[in-house]
Amino acid sequence: GLSMEDVRASLSTATANSPKGSLSGQVQTRSIAANDQLTTAAQYRQLIIGYNNGAPVRLSDVARVIDDVENQRAAGWVDGQRAIPLIIRRQPGANIIDVIERVKALIPELARSINPAIDVVIALDRSTTIRASVVDVERTLLISIGLVVLVVFLFLRNVRATAIPSVAVPLPLVGTFGAMYLCGYSLDNLSLMALTISTGFVVDDAIVVTENVSRFIEEGDTPLQAAFKGAKQIGFTIVSITLSLLAVFIPILLMGGLVGRLFREFAVTLSFAIAISAVVSLTVTPMMASRMLRHEREVKHGRLYRASERAFNWMHDTYGTALRWVLEHEWLMLAATGATIAFTVYLYIVIPKGLFPQQDTGSIAGGSQAPQDISFPAMKARTEALNSVLAQDANIEHFVSFIGQGNTGFFFIQLKPWGVRKLTADQVIGELRPKLARVPGISLFLQNVQDVRLGGRLSGAQYQYTLVDANLDELTQWAPRVLDKLRSLPQLRDVNSDQQTNGLRLDVTVDRDTASRLGITPQAIDETLYDAFGQRQVATMYTQLNQYRVVLEVKPEFQVNPSQVQMLYVRTPSGGQVPLSALAKVTEAPTALSVNHQGQFPAVTISFNLAPDTALGQAVTAIDRATRDIGLPASARGSFQGTAQAFQQSLASEPFLIAFALVAVYIVLGVLYESYVHPITILSTLPSAGVGALLALLAVNTEFSIIALIGIILLIGIVKKNAIMMIDFAIEAERDQGLSTIEAIYKACLLRFRPILMTTLAALLGGVPLAIGRGAGAELRQPLGITIVGGLLFSQMLTLFTTPVIYVALDRFTRKRQTHPVPTLQPTA
């Protein structure tokens, strides 16, 4: 009779594809070809694999030979229909939109080259959400520009004067586009977010210059003289503001890891916009002011102008009265400053923290888990049951599912566009979770796909916690305990593990003495088992378009029962056939399907999602506390991976980044002012901004993330502008007019009151569209806008009073060291 090895040997030599040489005569050369290849299942059916009593035995006599897929134990679905899913990934550095458009252009050509009964469809397309996100940011940018121009007009109430700083918005943006092109940057969410927030920055310098030139014109100077005097007087202030603002971005540029690489482009883009804005405000703005501004008598103004002027004058006078009282009660503002610093530290400690805001990208990924000893037909049936649940959800546009030989599967879900569906991705997951849980014998863990994923293992949930132990038995014992403990935590959802230790295996125990007596080696037994149950690839068929594997196995009906293993026959060297049951005993035993490793040590990764209204920092704290309570053995070590690990690292570095930004700004200001005192006065504005930003985040239930941290760092650069404008004019008044310190700062505050309001309101409204934005990718931008709006609102109310008080107090401290008294503020008539 024929054994499995006989069939395999015949198949492996029945087809060949090797060079055969050529014949070269006096005149012609002929290559040699032979019919050495079999290219169809029909040709294999006629293959003679042996003889029985002189009669040929063909392959079709002992086997079923068919054209089929290479692996029967794999299946895929699109929208619940059987399919072959193909995942296309772009090369590093390639433009994703361009790649997708080229792939779409090739699909009709692909469809023409395959069977017409096969449909080629696009199930998942990331370009849809990317385009929607970019369009939404562009809309936000235009709204920000419009709001900034509106602020300028409301304060200046003059079309000519409004046009001057309005030009200062597009010019730096256009110049920034050119700089981005030279740096090889693309127009993406981060760069557009930088441009959006820059609209409130780039107009500030032009506002200050325009307002200063207008003031000189109202005092009687010609427009040209006023332009020269105004630009000269404010020039150092513009340079100070610009350089100190650029210094803020140094920590962002030096951030390490993926987070640093992401925000480096953001920082560079914003730096270009600010630097170009300074150049425009000191060149184009004075030139336009000298040509477009002129002195207008009050009689030419309309009723609305006069009414608004009275309102501004009332605000100015009220501020002057309040400031005079505050300067006479310095202790109150000094105490408020100290309390603000303490409150900032307290808020930073208690505020919920995370790495990146949870986005709604319109995509959901999932991983299914079934019992570890499940068969492929059972896994297929249960996956189809999950598909039925997904197909009934009205929020889902397309979904793809795939399973292989194990007990796990993969799901990718594309939701309908934001304008069509009413629920967010997290809400869709929340609705699907109980429906999917009703499918027996399988679990599906869904996670909201994020634009930024920082490493970690591929798992069924967004975050990972890994246990590592050199002792595999100890790890096998403790990992389930940790899993059960984490499942009991209310902060976590979809807690699951990649530990696969409950599979089944058949142990074939060979009687070596009997096998040796019959001349059968363990290798021969292994080869027979592989031939029967291993879907062994024994040959390759070559066609003009493709290559096809020839796969050998016993019929599926003989791969069901463990007792069927003993029905195999193994050939002896003498040509006889011996049943495997005579050589070996087959027993069933539990086994590990896989053992994962990390750093060459056995490891088990527990993945989890966050419960609603739970920040990543809260979950990390709860997990650390839970693992301490369990009392892991000394050899076991637990650590977070991927996004959770990056969060821990960023949390440890956040205070240093803020401190580094403060030091960088202090050094720049110290060099500019040649003083160690004035930079302290300027930086005293920052605690109030921190309180406002953190309170705003708490008020709208938004966690403190990396995006919010960027907003805090930007606030360091924004709020100090007010102090710089006050101090520059106070120093000039002391030097040129001989005023006392308290009189000089009082006059400077009143003189710069209106431009301070204008620049602050412009920066604030530039951030409002980010803070209240909705749509694609808005979740990533909102914390930035919220921190800037909240910080500016609170700091504006406080620093108009604390900055002059601190300026006077520090000046008194300096003079005391020099034994010079400080004059008091003289009452006005």
Secondary structure, 3 states (H helix, E strand, C coil): CCCHHHHHHHHHHCCCCCCCCEEECCCCEEECCCCCCCCCHHHHHCCEEEEECCEEEEHHHHCCCCCCCCCCCCEEEECCEECCCCCCCCCCCCCHHHHHHHHHHHHHHHHHCCCCCCCCCCCCCHHHHHHHHHHHHHHHHHHHHHHHHHHHHHHHCCHHHHHHHHHCCHHHHHHHHHHHHHHCCCCCHHHHHHHHHHHHHHHHHHHHHHHHHHHHHHCCCCHHHHHHHHHHHHHHHHHHHHHHHHHHCHHHHCCCHHHHHHHHHHHHHHHHHHHHHHHHHHHHHHHHHHHHCCCCCHHHCCHHHHHHHHHHHHHHHHHHHHHHHHHHCHHHHHHHHHHHHHHHHHHHHHCCECCCCCCCCCEEEEEEECCCCCCHHHHHHHHHHHHHHHHCCCCEEEEEEEECCCCEEEEEEEECCCCCCCCCHHHHHHHHHHHHHCCCCCEEEEEECCCCCCCCCCCCCCEEEEEECCCHHHHHHHHHHHHHHHHCCCCEEEEEECCECCEEEEEEEECHHHHHHCCCCHHHHHHHHHHHHCCEEEEEEECCCCEEEEEECCCHHHCCCHHHHHHCEEECCCCCEEEHHHCEEEEEEEECCECCEECCEEEEEEEEEECCCCCHHHHHHHHHHHHHHHCCCCCCEEEEEHHHHHHHHHHHHHHHHHHHHHHHHHHHHHHHHCCCCHHHHHHCCHHHHHHHHHHHHHHCCCCECHHHHHHHHHHHHHHHHHHHHHHHHHHHHHHHHCCCHHHHHHHHHHHCHHHHHHHHHHHHHHHHHHHHCCCCCHHHHHHHHHHHHHHHHHHHHHHHHHHHHHHHHHHHHHHHHCCCCCCCCCCCC
